[in-house]
Amino acid sequence: MRKPADGLLIAGGINILCIIPFTLLMGTIILSNSMLLPGIDEEVAALSLLVTCMGTVIIYGVMRMRELEKYKWSVISSILAILPISPGCLFGVPFGVWALSVLLRKEVKKAFADNAGG
């Protein structure tokens, strides 16, 4: 689980960096009290926030995955990393597929269950 988790951690970190364009864009709008490109700036801001939230969920799931805790969050973070709507998907797609293939093994599910029970 360590290597796919490391790749997902990178993907999540890249996604979290998407807060930078959001912050810059919103700061520019607030300081200039005007719209830069009507319609486009709101879309960029919304997508930046969405991708940042995805990155946060991915990192949370990876941290739980490393400890063999919260199986569902581990699977959710792997699926989110695969979605091709963020810059992190460059790492997220291969490592997300790898993580999912490992997470779906019976012995890995059992390890999560055993860890949760004891």
N, C-alpha and C positions, 0 to 999 in steps of 0.2 A: 504494500500500500504506500510505501514511502515515496517511490519515484513518481507514480501518477499524482500523488498528493502535492509533491513539490512543483510539478508542472501546473497544477490547478491553482496553487498559491501564486505563481507568477501571473497567470491569467487574471486572477482576482485583483492582484495589485495593479496591473495595467488598467483594468476597468475602473478601479478607484481613482486613478489619475485623471479620469474623465471629468472630475469635479473642477479641474483647472479651467477648461474652456467655459464651463458654466459660470464659475466665479468671475472670470474676466468679462464675459459677455454681460452678465447681470450688473457688474460694477460699472461698465461703460454705459449701459442704459440708464442706470440710476444717476451717475454723474453728469451725463449729457442731457438727461431728461428728454430723450428722444428715442425713436426706434431706428435702428441701423438699417435693417432690411425687413420691412413689414412682413410678418408671417414666418420668416425664416428664423429669426432670432429666438422666437418662442419654441420652435421645433428643436433647434439646436440645444436650447436650455433644457427642455423636457427630456430629450434623448440623453444628454449628459447626466442628468439626475437619475434616470432609469438605469443607465449603465453603471453608475457609481453604486446604486443600491444593489444591483446584481453582483458587483464585485464584493460588496460587503457580505452578502449571503454566501457567495462562493467561498470566501475566506473562512467564514464561520463554519460552514460544512466541512471544509478541509481540516480545520483544527479539531473538530469532533471526529472526523475520519481517522486522523492520526492516533487518537486515543481509543478507537473502536467504540465510540459512543454515538448515539443519535443516528442510527442507520438511515432513517428517512431523510434527514438533513444532508447526509453524505451523498445520497442518490440525487436529491434535488440540486445540490451544488454541482454535481457532475453534469446533469442535464442542462442547467443554466449555462455552464461553460461551453457547451456544444452549440448553443444558439448563435447563429452568425450575424449578430446585430451589434457587436462591439469589437474594439480593437484587440481585446484579450482573446478573441476566438482563434487567433493565430496559434496560440498555445492551448487554448481551451478545447478545440476540436480533437486534436490527437490525444491529449492527456485526459480529456473527459470521457472519450470512448474507451480508453485504456482503463480508467478508474471504474467505469460502469461494468466493463467485462470482468474486472476483479470483484467488484461489489456483488455481482449476481451469482458468484460461485457459492455453492452450499456451505463449504467450510468457512468462508468469510462471513456469511450470514450467521452461522453458528457462533463464530467468534464474537460478533457484535452482541448476539443474544446472551452468550455466557458472561460477557463483560457487564451487560446490563443487569443480569440476575445476581451477580455476586460481587 
